[in-house]
Structures are given as structure tokens and as C-alpha cells.
Amino acid sequence: MPWRPLDGETFPTLGFHVADQMAEYLEYFVTREQLEFLIRLYEIDPLTCKRIKTRAIIQRPRGWGKSPNLGAIGISEALFEVVPDGWDADGQPVARPWSDLKTIINVPVTATSDDQVQNTWAPMLEMARLDALVNEFDVDPMDTFIGIPGGKIEPRTSSGRSIKGLPGQVAAIMDQTEEWVKGNGGLRLAQNIRNNSTKASGITIESPNAFTPGENSVAEASARDWDLIESGKYPDLAAARQILYDHREAPADTDPADRESLIAGLRYAYGDSSDHPDGCVIHEPPCEPGWAPIERQALAFLDTSNDPQVLRADFLNQITHATNSFVSQPELRAIQDLEKVISKTEPVTLGFDGSEGRKPGKGTADSTVLIGYSVTQKHLFQIGVWEQPDGPKGEGWRPPVLEIEAAVRQAFKDYNVVGFYADPSAGWAGHVKTWEAEYAKRFKVRMSRDEPIRWRQKDLARTTGTFDQLESAISAGKESITYDGSPELTSHFINARRDRRRSGYVLMKPEHDPDGSKIDAAWGAMFAYAAGIDALGAKLTKKKTAARRIY
């Protein structure tokens, strides 16, 4: 018999059945919001009678209840009826446990540190010790693992023994993935977990708090995937259907300085876990008050010793930026212009930052970049970014010198280059000398008479002052500057962190991931912008001619 929808149903699901089992055996009673997540998580294809979701992300503020909720889901996957098994006489789905299909069952609860993994493991262990569960399913809850027939539920971290190749991984809980970065082994751990899940036809569930853009965390990568899905650019529509992304943050216009606005934003972010006496604001009719202390959280915003960006991420669930970020993602989005074209005669300046690569086993090399700036249109654009590939292909990588030299020559053919500033360190001093000899006659602006290209590194005041001017221009919006939205330039801008010096600040890599995060294109953009400022000072012509599109 095929699926027969009940009133209002748009797809079959085991979500209600899983919630009933949680209540019966775990004494865990889901909220309306958590039930909605279960309904979508356990969606069934009405034609194949198979579960659709293989990967889920639920992002909520701290204290919403993610950890105990995912602990209950982890136990459900290990023991309860969660595998579709056809339809009953009324056309409704029935299910059976994984134990009917597999001889080995494993459910790892994962994080990058022991402290993080305890967030989910502690409430999960408490539920596993309930008599109803122990007696019905022959569960053996120990401090370090929960024994189940045919396998176990256990905490795992990136610093512990490898999870690669774990058999029978029917589900995996990935906690606080906003902290999972290359530097702490989080990216490798996530990849191994997903591979295990694919092999066992299981599911992975992430529970991040709001991530900081530019940290290149697992949570940020998942958000990028969802952005591609929503924009219709995800490479595989079938794979896109397998992803459940559940994120809700306070409205962008929430004002922490306005108590009424802040309370409304907190109530929206926390949903039906909010303890506000009027209940939540996401359901109609409103649900009963929950447990999250909204008034107490609001007071935290008044404490000037607290970092406002951290508060926004933790309690409003807003994806913002680090306090010492050079620029924020919304600021970059506001100046993005994909339509501008550069004429062959309008004045253009170039910025170059080079890398000499990295010896095998010495980490990831810096990038080599060539960035352009239209003085007339106040527009930054990427000409070339050369980066070390990931994995074995990147071992012993060196920048492709001949290709880079060709790109510089082509830039001088394509554009009316009136200035070119470059960092000659990292093995490029000889090339800079060659470019100075070859192109100096074309320049209208120079770093110095004898060295027109070479950026004077000892002139720290010039460096810090230009970064400050560039940041001010970006903050001011499109009237002051635009850029081409190229992925590498965007990423490098977001990765960059301000490092204070006596005369101002320079840009450095983020402390959490100094090896994996690249910022070289931000430096290249600064060099090009500095030459552009000098060109404006020289009052070069702004006459426009036929435009040439940038690719």
C-alpha cells in the first residue's frame, strides 16, 4: 500500500514516532520547535520508503537545549525504530531498529576536546541510565561508553584515537562545530565522520553555535553549502535534498542598546525555550515559557567587560565577526559589485604579495597574489591568486613562477597601469627589480625614484595608515569603494585580523588557525589601494573609454 497523507501532511515522516519513543523510554519530552526538527529529520521518500536526510545542522544560541536534544536523538538512532519498513493498513509509515539490519552499531558523540564532548555526553549518559531504557533494550551505561547490543555509544575527540573506518556508524553527533578548524584536527575529524556515515548509510548531525566568518570552521563550511543550495548553485540537487539546515538568529536590526529591541531579538532566537512570560514569538498561538533566562541574558549586554560580538554570537545566534576582524562579511557584501568593467585606458594600479612556498612537512605556504584597483571607479579586482593545494598535491608546493610572471605581463597589456606596489620579500626581490626595470617608464606614481615598485616595509606608518584608510572606505560603502566579490579576495579579507602597533595596526592571520587561514590578498589589495591613493593625489585623468570586462 502506498503512503496515504493525513490532513495537512506534505511528506511522510517518522518524527512523531521517534518523539513518542523518546518520551516513553528516555522521559525526554520535545518542545514544539524540537518536534518540527524531528519531523524534517526523519522525512521519508514516499516512493522509495527510505529516509531522505543524511546530514543535518541545527544552529541555535547557547542554552537553547541542543545538547540534550541531540543526546536523545543519538540514543534513538542506536536503539529505537528509526528505519522505515513500509506502510501500515492506513498508509502510514512503520519502522524497525537498526539492529534488525546490522550486526554492528556505533554512535560516536564527537567534538574537538573533552570539555566540548561532555555537553552532549553528560545528558545522554543520564538518559541511558533510566530503568525503562535499561530494562527494555539491555543497555549497559558506563562512564566512558554506553554498551548496546552489537555495539556502543561513546564520546570521541580529534585528540583521541582515530575514528577513521569506524564500522556500523548509523549516526554521529558533531558538537560545537564552530570550533572545528584545521588547527585542532576538526576538519579531518569531520571528513572521517562523514565517510563513516556514507559507508553505513547513516546520518551526521551538527550542533554549532554561531560561527565567526573567516575561521574556516566546519560550521562555516556547512553554512556555505546551504547558501549554495538556497541560491540554486549546489552542484547536485539530489545531494542538496539530503541536507537539513535549521538556523534561526535574531533579526539583523536587533539593537543591544535598546532593551525592548534586545528582548524581542532574544525571544526570537530562543523560540520556545525562552522563559519570557508571554512565551515565544515563533508560534501561533504562543507556547508556554521555557527555561532560557532572557532577562539575565539581556543584562549581560550591559556589562562593558563582555565582548559584544561574542554576546551576539552566543545569545542572539547572529553570525557576525571577531572583535579584531579587519572587516565584516556584511560590510564586504555591501560593496560587492559584479557588473563593473575596466576600460583599457583608465588608470589602474596593481598590488603584489609573493610567497616562496613551503618545504614538505612545514605547514601550508602563504599565497601569491596580484590585485588590481581602478582609480577612476574606485574598484578592487582580483587578477590572480596562487595557493597551495590541499592534501598530497600540495606537498612541497612552490608558486608557479612562470605563470605568475606571465600574469603580470598580461596585466600591463590589458590595463593602463600607472602604479605598481609590491612586497619583495619571500624570494621575489629579484622579480621586483626586473619589473621595475621593464615597466618603470609607464608609472605615474612611484614608491621612490630608485625603487618605484618595492614597498618600504620599514615605513610602518604608511602601512598602518593605508590599512586604516582602506577599512574606512569599506565601512563607508559603495560610494567610497567596491570590489569584484571574488571568492579568494573575500576569504582573505574576512580571515584578516587587526594587530595593533604604535602607529596603528597591520593585518595578521587569526590566532586559532595561523597555518590554514590566508590573508595575502588583503595585503595585495592594500598595496594596490595605496598606489591608487597616490594616483588620485597626482590628479591623473579620469577619462573613460570602451570598457573591457573582467573575467
NUSE-499463 format. One record per residue (C-alpha): residue number from 1; z, y, x negated. Coordinates in Angstrom, 1 decimal. Each point is the difference from the previous one (the first is absolute). Layout:
BEGIN
n:z:y:x
NUM:Z:Y:X
...
***
This chain:
BEGIN
n:z:y:x
1:0.0:0.0:0.0
2:-0.9:3.5:-1.4
3:2.5:2.9:-0.3
4:0.8:1.6:3.4
5:1.4:3.5:-0.5
6:2.9:1.2:2.0
7:0.1:3.5:1.5
8:-0.5:2.6:-2.6
9:-0.6:-2.4:-2.9
10:-2.9:0.8:-2.3
11:0.5:-2.9:-2.4
12:2.1:-3.2:-0.2
13:3.1:0.0:-2.2
14:3.0:-2.1:-1.0
15:2.0:3.2:-0.5
16:2.1:-0.5:3.1
17:0.7:-3.6:-0.8
18:1.1:0.8:-3.5
19:2.3:2.7:1.3
20:1.6:-2.5:2.4
21:0.6:-2.4:-2.9
22:1.6:2.7:-2.1
23:2.4:0.8:2.8
24:0.9:-3.6:0.7
25:0.5:-1.2:-3.6
26:0.6:3.1:-2.1
27:1.8:2.2:2.6
28:-2.5:2.6:-1.0
29:-1.2:2.2:2.9
30:-3.0:2.1:-0.8
31:-0.4:3.5:1.2
32:-3.0:1.0:2.1
33:-1.7:1.4:-3.1
34:0.7:-3.2:-2.0
35:-1.4:-2.1:2.8
36:-3.2:2.1:0.0
37:-0.3:-0.9:-3.7
38:0.5:-3.7:0.7
39:-2.6:0.1:2.7
40:-2.6:1.3:-2.3
41:1.1:-2.1:-3.0
42:-0.4:-3.2:2.0
43:-3.3:0.9:1.6
44:-2.2:-3.1:0.7
45:-3.8:-0.1:0.1
46:-0.8:-1.2:3.6
47:-3.1:-1.9:-1.2
48:1.4:-1.9:-3.0
49:3.7:-0.1:1.1
50:1.0:1.1:-3.6
51:2.2:2.8:-1.2
52:-2.0:3.1:-1.1
53:2.4:1.9:-2.2
54:0.4:-1.2:-3.6
55:1.5:3.2:-1.5
56:2.4:2.5:1.6
57:1.6:3.2:-1.1
58:2.8:1.7:1.9
59:1.0:3.3:-1.4
60:3.1:1.7:1.5
61:2.8:2.3:-1.2
62:3.1:-1.2:-1.7
63:2.5:-1.5:2.4
64:-2.6:-0.7:2.7
65:0.7:-3.8:-0.2
66:-2.9:-1.3:-2.0
67:2.0:-2.4:-2.1
68:1.8:-2.0:2.7
69:-3.1:0.0:2.1
70:-2.1:-1.5:-2.8
71:2.9:-2.4:-0.8
72:-0.3:-1.3:3.5
73:-3.8:-0.3:-0.3
74:0.4:-1.9:-3.3
75:2.3:-2.6:1.6
76:-2.3:-0.2:3.1
77:-3.0:-0.8:-2.3
78:1.9:-2.7:-1.8
79:1.5:-1.8:3.1
80:-1.2:1.2:3.4
81:-3.1:-0.6:2.1
82:-2.4:2.5:-1.5
83:-3.3:-2.0:-0.4
84:-2.3:0.2:3.1
85:-0.6:-3.4:1.5
86:-2.3:0.6:3.0
87:0.7:1.2:3.5
88:2.2:-1.3:2.8
89:-0.9:-0.6:3.6
90:0.3:3.7:0.8
91:-2.3:1.0:-2.9
92:2.8:1.3:-2.1
93:0.4:-0.8:-3.7
94:2.3:-2.8:-1.3
95:1.1:-0.5:-3.6
96:1.6:-2.4:-2.5
97:1.8:0.5:-3.3
98:-1.6:-0.1:-3.4
99:2.0:-3.1:-0.7
100:-2.4:-1.9:2.3
101:-2.9:0.9:-2.3
102:1.5:0.3:-3.5
103:2.2:-2.2:-2.1
104:1.0:2.9:-2.2
105:1.2:3.4:1.4
106:1.0:3.0:-2.0
107:0.9:3.5:1.1
108:0.8:2.3:-3.0
109:1.8:3.3:0.6
110:-1.3:2.2:-2.8
111:0.7:3.3:-1.7
112:-0.2:1.4:-3.6
113:3.8:-0.1:-0.5
114:3.0:-2.0:1.1
115:1.5:3.0:1.7
116:-3.1:0.6:2.1
117:-0.4:-3.6:1.0
118:3.5:0.0:1.4
119:-1.0:2.4:2.7
120:-1.7:-2.8:1.9
121:1.7:-3.0:-1.5
122:3.5:1.0:1.0
123:-0.6:0.3:3.8
124:-2.4:-3.1:-0.2
125:2.8:-2.1:-1.5
126:2.4:1.1:2.6
127:-2.3:-1.0:2.8
128:-0.7:-3.3:-1.7
129:3.7:-0.9:0.1
130:0.2:0.1:3.8
131:1.0:-3.3:1.6
132:-2.9:0.1:2.5
133:-2.5:0.1:-2.8
134:1.7:-2.4:-2.4
135:0.6:-2.7:2.7
136:-3.5:0.2:1.5
137:-2.1:0.2:-3.2
138:2.1:-1.8:-2.7
139:0.2:3.2:-2.0
140:2.1:0.1:-3.2
141:0.7:3.7:-0.8
142:1.2:0.5:-3.6
143:0.6:3.3:-1.8
144:-3.2:-0.2:-2.0
145:-2.3:-1.8:2.4
146:-0.2:-1.3:3.5
147:-0.9:-3.7:0.1
148:-2.3:-1.0:2.9
149:-1.8:-3.3:0.7
150:-2.8:-0.3:-2.5
151:0.7:3.2:-1.9
152:2.1:3.1:-0.4
153:0.4:3.7:0.7
154:1.0:1.8:-3.2
155:0.1:3.5:-1.6
156:-2.5:0.6:-2.9
157:-0.6:3.0:-2.2
158:-2.6:1.0:-2.5
159:2.5:-0.4:-2.8
160:0.9:-3.5:1.0
161:-2.0:-3.2:-0.4
162:-3.6:0.2:1.0
163:-1.0:-0.3:3.6
164:-3.6:-0.8:-0.9
165:-1.2:-3.2:1.6
166:3.0:-0.4:2.4
167:-1.1:-2.8:2.4
168:0.3:0.2:3.7
169:0.6:3.7:0.2
170:-0.4:0.5:3.7
171:1.5:3.5:-0.1
172:1.3:2.5:-2.6
173:2.1:3.0:0.5
174:-0.8:2.9:-2.4
175:2.8:2.5:0.1
176:-0.2:3.7:-1.1
177:-3.5:-0.2:-1.3
178:-0.1:3.7:-0.7
179:2.0:-1.0:-3.1
180:-2.5:-2.7:-1.0
181:-2.1:1.5:-2.9
182:-1.7:-1.4:-3.1
183:2.9:0.9:-2.3
184:2.5:-2.2:1.8
185:-2.4:-2.9:0.6
186:-0.4:0.9:3.7
187:-3.8:0.0:0.1
188:-0.2:-3.5:-1.6
189:2.8:-1.3:2.3
190:-1.9:1.3:3.1
191:-3.2:-1.7:-1.1
192:1.6:-3.3:-0.7
193:1.7:0.1:3.4
194:-3.2:0.7:1.8
195:-1.8:-2.7:-1.8
196:2.7:-2.5:1.0
197:-0.2:1.2:3.6
198:-3.8:-0.5:0.0
199:0.3:-3.5:-1.3
200:2.6:-1.0:2.6
201:-1.6:1.9:3.0
202:3.2:2.1:0.1
203:0.9:3.6:0.5
204:1.4:2.8:-2.2
205:2.2:2.8:1.5
206:0.7:3.2:-1.9
207:2.9:2.3:0.9
208:-0.4:3.2:-2.0
209:1.7:3.3:0.5
210:-2.3:3.0:-0.4
211:-1.7:-0.2:-3.4
212:-0.7:2.9:-2.5
213:-3.7:0.5:-0.4
214:-1.2:-0.4:-3.5
215:2.5:-2.7:-1.0
216:-2.7:-2.7:0.7
217:2.5:-2.2:1.7
218:-0.8:-3.1:2.2
219:1.0:2.1:3.0
220:-2.5:2.7:-1.0
221:-2.8:-2.5:-0.4
222:0.7:-1.5:3.4
223:-0.2:3.5:1.5
224:-3.3:0.6:-1.7
225:-1.3:-3.3:1.5
226:1.1:1.2:3.5
227:-1.7:3.4:-0.6
228:-3.2:-1.8:-0.7
229:0.4:-2.1:3.1
230:0.6:3.1:2.2
231:-3.0:1.8:-1.5
232:-2.2:-3.0:0.6
233:-0.7:-0.5:-3.8
234:2.0:-3.2:-0.5
235:-2.5:-2.5:-1.6
236:0.7:-2.8:2.4
237:0.7:0.5:3.7
238:1.3:-3.6:0.4
239:2.5:0.6:-2.8
240:0.9:3.4:1.5
241:1.0:-1.7:3.2
242:2.5:-2.2:-1.9
243:2.0:3.0:-1.1
244:2.8:1.5:2.1
245:1.1:3.4:-1.2
246:3.0:1.5:1.9
247:1.0:3.4:-1.3
248:1.6:2.9:1.9
249:1.2:3.2:-1.7
250:1.5:3.3:1.3
251:-2.7:2.5:1.1
252:-1.4:2.0:-2.9
253:1.3:3.3:1.5
254:3.6:-1.2:-0.1
255:2.1:2.8:-1.5
256:3.1:-1.3:-1.8
257:1.4:3.6:0.0
258:-0.2:0.1:3.8
259:2.7:-2.3:1.5
260:-1.8:-0.5:3.3
261:-3.3:-0.9:-1.8
262:1.8:-2.3:-2.4
263:1.9:-1.9:2.7
264:-3.3:-0.5:1.9
265:-1.7:-1.2:-3.1
266:2.8:-2.5:-0.8
267:0.1:-1.3:3.5
268:-3.8:-0.6:-0.1
269:0.1:-1.8:-3.4
270:2.9:-2.2:0.9
271:-1.2:-0.9:3.5
272:2.3:-2.2:2.0
273:2.4:-0.5:-2.9
274:1.0:3.7:0.3
275:3.6:0.5:1.2
276:-0.9:3.3:1.8
277:1.7:0.0:3.4
278:-3.4:0.7:1.7
279:-1.4:-3.1:-1.5
280:-3.3:-0.2:-1.9
281:-3.2:2.1:0.7
282:-2.6:-2.7:-0.5
283:0.5:-1.9:3.2
284:-0.2:1.0:3.7
285:2.5:-0.4:1.4
286:2.2:0.6:-3.1
287:1.9:-3.0:-1.3
288:3.8:-0.1:-0.5
289:1.4:1.7:-3.2
290:-0.1:-2.2:-3.1
291:1.9:0.1:-3.3
292:-1.7:2.4:-2.4
293:2.3:3.1:-0.5
294:-2.4:2.8:0.8
295:2.6:2.8:-0.2
296:1.3:-1.2:-3.3
297:-3.5:-0.3:-1.5
298:-0.7:3.6:1.1
299:3.0:1.2:-1.9
300:-1.4:-1.5:-3.2
301:-2.9:2.5:0.1
302:2.5:2.8:-0.2
303:1.5:-1.3:-3.2
304:-1.8:2.0:-2.8
305:0.9:-2.7:-2.5
306:-2.4:-2.4:1.7
307:-3.7:-0.2:-0.9
308:-1.9:1.2:3.1
309:-3.0:-2.2:-0.7
310:2.2:-3.1:-0.3
311:1.6:0.8:3.3
312:-3.3:0.4:1.6
313:-1.1:-3.4:-1.2
314:3.3:-1.8:0.7
315:0.8:1.4:3.5
316:-3.1:1.6:1.4
317:-2.2:-2.8:-1.4
318:-2.5:2.7:-1.2
319:-2.3:-0.8:-2.8
320:0.3:3.1:-2.2
321:0.1:0.3:-3.7
322:2.5:0.0:-2.9
323:2.0:3.1:-0.6
324:-1.6:0.5:-3.4
325:-3.5:-0.9:1.2
326:-2.7:2.4:-1.2
327:-1.7:0.1:3.4
328:0.4:-1.9:3.3
329:-2.5:-2.1:1.8
330:-0.1:2.4:3.0
331:-0.8:2.9:-2.3
332:-2.9:-2.0:-1.6
333:-1.3:-1.0:3.4
334:0.0:3.6:1.0
335:-2.3:1.1:-2.8
336:-2.4:-3.0:0.1
337:-3.6:0.9:0.5
338:-2.6:-2.7:0.0
339:-3.0:2.3:0.9
340:-0.1:2.4:-2.9
341:-3.0:-0.2:-2.3
342:-0.4:1.6:-3.5
343:-3.0:2.0:-0.9
344:-1.8:-0.4:-3.3
345:0.6:3.6:-1.0
346:3.4:0.9:1.3
347:2.7:0.2:-2.8
348:1.8:-3.3:-0.5
349:2.8:-0.9:-2.4
350:1.0:-3.4:-1.3
351:3.3:-1.6:-0.9
352:0.4:-3.2:-2.1
353:3.0:-2.2:-0.9
354:-0.7:-3.0:-2.1
355:1.7:-3.3:-0.8
356:-0.5:-2.4:-2.9
357:1.0:-3.0:2.0
358:2.8:-2.4:-0.7
359:0.5:-3.0:-2.2
360:0.5:-3.4:1.7
361:3.5:-0.5:1.3
362:0.8:3.7:-0.4
363:-0.2:0.9:3.7
364:-2.6:1.9:2.0
365:-2.1:2.7:-1.7
366:-0.3:3.5:1.2
367:-3.2:1.0:1.7
368:-2.8:2.1:-1.4
369:-1.2:2.7:2.5
370:-2.7:2.6:0.4
371:0.7:2.5:2.8
372:-2.2:2.9:1.2
373:0.9:3.3:1.6
374:-2.3:2.4:1.9
375:1.1:3.5:-0.9
376:-2.0:1.4:2.9
377:1.2:-2.4:2.7
378:3.5:-0.6:-1.5
379:-0.7:-3.7:0.3
380:1.3:-2.9:-2.2
381:-2.2:-3.1:-0.2
382:0.2:-3.3:-1.9
383:-2.8:-0.7:-2.4
384:1.4:-3.1:-1.7
385:3.2:-2.0:-0.2
386:0.2:-3.0:-2.4
387:3.0:-2.3:0.5
388:1.2:-3.3:-1.4
389:-0.8:-2.8:2.5
390:2.9:-2.1:1.3
391:0.6:-3.5:-1.1
392:-1.7:-2.0:-2.8
393:-3.0:2.3:0.0
394:2.1:2.9:-1.2
395:1.5:-1.8:-3.0
396:-0.9:2.1:-3.1
397:-1.9:2.5:2.0
398:-1.5:3.0:-1.7
399:-1.7:2.9:1.8
400:-3.8:-0.3:0.0
401:-0.8:2.7:-2.5
402:-3.8:-0.1:0.3
403:0.2:0.2:3.8
404:2.5:2.9:-0.1
405:-2.2:1.9:-2.5
406:-2.9:-0.5:2.3
407:2.0:1.3:3.0
408:0.8:3.2:-2.0
409:-3.7:0.5:-0.9
410:-1.0:-0.6:3.6
411:2.5:2.6:1.2
412:-1.5:2.6:-2.2
413:-3.4:-0.9:1.4
414:1.1:0.1:3.6
415:2.2:3.1:0.0
416:0.1:3.5:-1.4
417:3.1:-0.8:-2.2
418:1.5:3.3:-1.1
419:3.3:-1.5:-1.4
420:1.4:-3.3:-1.1
421:3.6:-0.6:-0.9
422:1.2:-3.4:-1.3
423:3.0:-1.7:-1.5
424:-1.3:-1.4:-3.4
425:2.9:-2.3:-0.6
426:-0.1:-3.8:0.5
427:-3.0:-0.5:-2.3
428:-2.3:2.6:1.5
429:0.3:2.8:-2.6
430:-3.3:-0.9:-1.7
431:-1.8:-0.1:3.3
432:1.4:3.4:1.0
433:-1.3:1.4:-3.3
434:-3.4:-1.4:0.7
435:-0.1:1.5:3.5
436:1.1:3.4:-1.4
437:-2.9:0.0:-2.5
438:-2.5:-1.1:2.6
439:0.9:2.0:3.1
440:2.0:3.1:-1.2
441:-2.9:2.3:0.3
442:-0.1:-0.6:3.8
443:3.6:1.0:0.5
444:1.1:3.2:1.6
445:3.7:-0.8:-0.4
446:1.7:-1.6:-3.0
447:3.4:-1.2:-1.0
448:-0.5:1.8:-3.3
449:-2.9:1.2:-2.1
450:0.1:-2.8:-2.5
451:1.0:-2.8:2.5
452:-1.4:0.9:3.4
453:0.8:-3.4:1.6
454:3.2:-1.2:-1.7
455:3.0:0.6:2.2
456:2.8:1.5:-2.0
457:2.9:-2.4:0.6
458:2.5:2.2:-1.7
459:-0.6:2.7:2.5
460:2.5:-1.4:2.5
461:0.2:3.2:1.9
462:-3.7:-0.2:0.8
463:0.3:-3.6:1.1
464:3.0:0.5:2.3
465:-1.4:3.2:1.4
466:-3.3:-1.6:0.9
467:1.7:-2.9:1.8
468:2.1:2.5:1.9
469:-3.2:1.9:1.0
470:-1.7:-3.2:1.1
471:3.0:-1.1:2.1
472:0.1:3.4:1.7
473:-3.7:-0.2:0.8
474:0.3:-3.4:1.5
475:3.0:1.0:2.0
476:-1.9:3.1:1.3
477:-2.7:-2.2:1.5
478:-3.8:0.1:0.2
479:-0.3:3.7:-0.4
480:1.3:-0.4:-3.6
481:-1.4:-3.4:-1.1
482:-1.7:-3.1:1.3
483:-0.7:-3.4:-1.5
484:-2.4:-2.9:0.6
485:2.6:-2.6:1.3
486:-1.0:-2.5:-2.7
487:2.5:-3.0:0.0
488:0.8:0.2:-3.7
489:0.6:3.7:0.0
490:2.1:-0.3:3.1
491:2.1:-2.8:-1.5
492:0.6:1.8:-3.3
493:1.1:3.2:1.8
494:2.4:-1.9:2.2
495:1.4:-2.0:-2.9
496:0.7:3.1:-2.1
497:3.6:1.2:-0.3
498:1.3:3.3:-1.3
499:1.8:-0.1:-3.3
500:1.9:3.3:-0.6
501:-0.3:1.8:-3.3
502:1.4:3.4:-1.0
503:-3.3:1.8:0.9
504:-0.6:-1.9:3.2
505:-1.1:-3.7:0.5
506:-2.6:-2.5:-1.1
507:-1.1:-3.1:1.8
508:1.4:-3.4:-0.8
509:-0.3:-3.5:1.4
510:2.7:-1.1:2.5
511:3.1:-1.6:-1.6
512:-0.2:-3.1:2.2
513:-3.4:-1.0:-1.2
514:-0.9:1.8:-3.3
515:-2.5:-2.7:-0.9
516:-1.9:-0.6:3.2
517:-0.3:3.5:1.5
518:-2.8:2.2:-1.3
519:0.0:3.8:-0.1
520:-2.8:0.8:-2.4
521:-2.4:1.3:2.6
522:2.7:2.6:1.0
523:0.0:1.2:-3.7
524:-3.8:0.0:0.0
525:0.0:2.1:3.2
526:2.4:2.4:-1.6
527:-2.2:0.5:-3.1
528:-3.1:0.6:2.3
529:2.0:2.4:2.1
530:1.3:1.9:-3.0
531:-3.6:0.5:-1.2
532:-0.8:1.1:3.5
533:2.7:2.6:0.0
534:-1.4:1.3:-3.3
535:-3.5:0.1:1.5
536:1.3:2.1:2.9
537:1.6:2.3:-2.4
538:-3.3:0.3:-1.8
539:-1.6:1.1:3.4
540:-2.8:-2.5:-0.2
541:-2.8:0.1:2.6
542:0.7:-1.7:3.3
543:-3.6:-0.1:1.0
544:-0.9:-3.2:1.9
545:-3.3:-1.9:-0.1
546:-1.2:-3.3:1.3
547:2.9:-2.5:0.4
548:0.3:-3.3:-1.6
549:2.1:-2.6:1.7
550:2.8:-1.8:-2.0
551:0.1:-3.8:0.1
***
